[in-house]
Amino acid sequence: MNKEQNIAMNSDYVLESVSGLGLNDVFKQQKKDSLMQKASANAIVGRSKLNKADLASALAEAIVQPEALQNMLLLMHNDEFDFYQDLLKSESLTISEHMPVHLSYLIDKGVLVCVIHEGQFGYFIPLEVKEALKKLDWTHVHQTRAYEQGVLDYMSASVHLYGACKPERVVEIYNSHQADSITRQDLRTISKFHSMREQPFIWHKNGYLVDTYYGDGSNAELEELLAKVKDKSYYVPSQEEFLKYANPAHYEMTSQLHILKLFIQKELEQREGIANLMMGNIQLMLSWESGMEEVLNELTDRGIAFQDLNQAKKFVSLVTEAAQHTRVWSNGGYTAAELSEAASLAKPAVRQHLNPVKIGRNDACYCGSGKKYKKCCSA
């Protein structure tokens, strides 16, 4: 994508120029439709009846309200918050590679402005907003953000690792890791507030927290999953490992997947970048318990063909082995290999039942050989 295409894609969130860094300077350059969008984001009552001047005035007042600013800071995603913190230290326009469309939440709120500057994206925080932000209790903001984002991470990690789980399980895992405990109501309160921004989890009507995969009305699939895990225990790793699953792109790079990746690179002669992309797709298929046909389609779609039957068999064997060591929702986050090992260890050991009657050395051996005991088992 060239520079012109990039600017065009982000045009709804970019100004050609501004005469100053104040809110009024910004509003003068914007059309009423743009101001209406900001008024909607700031929940200004009766906005449809206001002319442009009154709309700008109502926005200028609403945007700098302390409660609104604090809520906005708490609702920011981590990358937005970090970027905004850096901008607060700047005295003027800051050139950045950040795409305006990815910062639309802040731009629509009116707390961030993007201007084209010499063909690049420049950002600044309006002066009135900066002044209002200085008056906030930033210690409270940072502490509240850390707490709420932490709880959200546990909710996200839970649905990414299990697909669906009871809120009580999230509470149990959180409390086992953290000094300060939470309740189910805490989950409800925090998730309700943060539902104003898109989240990777959903409160399903049956009371479960579920992955957004089930947000399209896939009740049959969800019921099937819940039936499969009904009497199974759930895999709970260490805190550090568990929280990695808050990132939806995270997966465990097992030794089996690594061997499969090397096979793709060396035997199928694919560059490491392509091999990494293929591994991400294959791992996702394995975690969804897709069939081998879908995995093979990954090769077909890329125009990759096996040299001979032995190479094809080796690939299938490596995929099968990787599948055995992939964490899946229907196993409560466990791998098939882990469940198999646990079942094996759970089997009662075969005990030898010893004859309680004392056997003489010249008596027939109890093993049924017909020999005397002293020349058989006693020996």
Secondary structure, DSSP 8 states (H G I E B T S, - for coil): --HHHHHHHTGGG-BS--SSSSHHHHHHTS-HHHHHHHHHHTT-TTGGG--HHHHHHHHHHHHT-HHHHHHHHHHS-HHHHHHHHHHHT-SS-EE----GGGGHHHHHHTS-EEEEETTEEEEE--HHHHHHHHTS-HHHHHHHHHHHHHHHHHHHHHHHHHSEE-HHHHHHHHHHH-SS---HHHHHHHHHHHTTS--SEEE-TTS-EEEGGGGGS-HHHHHHHHHHSTT-------HHHHHHTTSTT-----HHHHHHHHHHHHTS---HHHHHHHHHHHHHHHHTT--HHHHHHHHHHTT---SSHHHHHHHHHHHHHHHHTS--GGGTT--HHHHHHHHHHHS---------S---TTSB-TTSSSSBGGGTTT-
